[in-house]
Amino acid sequence: MSTNLNPIIQTPHISKRKKPPACDSCKARRVLCHPTTDGSPCPRCFEKGTKCTTTPVVRGRPPKKSPEGSSPPQVATSPKDTEMSVFPPSHFVELSPELVHHLFDCFAHIPQYNHPMFPRQVLRDALTSISWQIHLLPPHLKVLAYCAVALSASISFDPAIIGPGPNPNSLADRSVFKHGADLRDYGVRRTPVYQALCAEALRLACQVNIILEPSEDNAASCFLLQFLIGFAEPEKSRPWASGYLSHLRTLCDDAWAEENMNALAATVWAGYLSMEVLETTLNRQPILVSSHDQLLIMGPEPLSLQNLFASIQSVVQKRKEQPLIPFTVLRPYFYHVTRLARELYEKITGNYARRHPLDESCIMDFISALNHLNAICSLIFNHEDETYPSDSLFCPPAASDSRLNLRSCAYIMTLSRTTLVLALHRELVRRARALPSASIPSSFATYTSPAQVVQAQAQADQWAAERIALLARQVHAMADLAVTEVASALRTMPSLPHMAHSHRGVVVEWAEFCISEAEVNGSVSPERSATMQTLSEALKLIGYSWPLPSGLVERLDVFLQKQRLRQNPSKSIPIQSLVEESMFLDMFPAPLDNNWTSVFTLPPDLGKEFLFVGNGTYL
């Protein structure tokens, strides 16, 4: 006998004619349809003069439960599907309605949840209407739901995801999520189920061909799939990111822009586009976001970095509302971060650029741009501690919220800029090891002997090596300062998923940078030791969601241990905790409360004069 999941009291069965399914047009618009049975168009299609068609949806039966003691069924995949999948073959994960509900609730804590195209309420309503039985969703929405629950499995505390053993009671379990905790075991234990859910999401996406049909749901699915697969195979091509941006370009027509784009939406999009390009920057992959994409999605081009700095400086000097400034600077700041990431690949680090001698003028321009980004951050945040005392427990609630939002802005702006610094540093190190030969003009060779040509060639090579070495030393000094800023930003991170799901690769690469420096120098300074301590603690927290590169944390801790043994206890400097106890109250803050969304939420008293400068030009 089937179980009725509906809590409404049952009434005697009344025979009722089943309502015909909604037409394709009304489904796409997500409006109520009044279908007819005589073949005539529904009232909405008749009013708009559009063709009224209805595509039947084939709904499969729910999977049968396996008899007790038998092995769970496996996902049916063809050899071709197995070869295409980046995840190892695994058992099918049966998602009960309770587990789906739990995973969807977890998804609200992840930054990707707030993507402008993710239909949060629509998906929740659809799952609620079918009692959270995910297999009953329509095909395209089912793909999106599986992408969401797969990503949610990276923070879930449910035993069905993590497996047997000690587990957190909730995301607010202070006995587990505490300062200095080593959570790496959870990431290892959840890997099989996480990979199985990712593989199922990928299989369904290929089955439905979401990459071929532009829609907001499919764009969101492609966005999430690229994130899921990018973690497993970061060195491979990025087809789902290409599909995501292709869908986005198709959807961004005039009607969509008029309905969805405003100053706040442009800022949110700027953040997500920079998130996309920075994911590929350290992997030295092509930047898929073009300058046209930025103008199409984010609106008119902002002020140049030089003029932006001057404009902010003027506002800071004239106005007292300094906490309002970061919210208006985010869009132009992210715009330039995205532009610089594209220029870095196309002119310095990309495959084509590597076939040619290093363009020193491009390097100097890029260094200048990085300095301007740094100056903008310093101008905005250098008086933050004076505005808001370090102990937020003594701040009034409104000031505390503003301070947390400011810290969120500082966190994301610092991590994005320092990613560019690290990518440039690594490229200059590589170039310095393999300098190309300097070219000698043919006219010079005509009027000199072969010996003179060889001597001139050697002199030119030496000069080129000296110039590149000078640039490399300059960028290395920037990287030394940048890693300290990264550690400071991590100590005030908005939430654990922000670090684990947005900047995991950045933290790993900065840890490798510190280890390389320590191996070359043989030791670390007390200041660098504090930075490495922060990175070690951050990685141990990130390990809650993902397995880390083998031995990375242990290599950091070896140098930390050596530094502690060298220190004179009477003169040792205190190593700062990863997170300030008084400010950071929850590693998984409630949605819309000091997370990715709050970074882009404009205060209600923010006037329009902060949004525009001059003749409609964005800051």
ABEGO torsion letter per residue (X at the ends): XBBBABABBBBBBBBBBBBBBBBAAAAAAGBBBBBBAAGBBBAAAAAAGBBBBBBBBBBBBBBBBBBBGBBBBBBBBBAAAAAABABBBBBBBBBBAAAAAAAAAAAAABAAAABAABBAAAAAAAAAAAGGBAAABBAAAAAAAAAAAAAAAAABABAAAAEBEBBBABAABAAABBBGBBAAAAAAAAAAAAAAAAAAAAAAAAAAGAAABBBAAAAAAAAAAAAAAAAABAABBBAAAAAAAAAAAAABBAAAAAAABBAAAAAAAAAAAAAAAAAAAAAGBBBABBAAAAAAAAEBBBBBAAAAAAAAAAAAAABABAAAAAAAAAAAAAAAAAAAAAAAAAAAABAAAAABBBBAAAAAAAAAAAAAAAAAAAAAAAAAAAABBABAAABBAAAAAAAAAAAAAAAAAAAAAAAAAAAAAAAAAAAAABBBBBBBBAAAAAABBAAAAAAAAAAAAAAAAAAAAAAAAAAAAAAAAAAAAAAAAAAABABAAAAAAAAAAAAAAAAAAAAAAAAAAGBBBAAAAAAAAAAAAAAAAAAAABBBBBGAAAAAAAAAAAAAAABBAAABBBBBBABBAAABABABBBBGBGBAAAAABBBAABBAAAABBEBGBBX
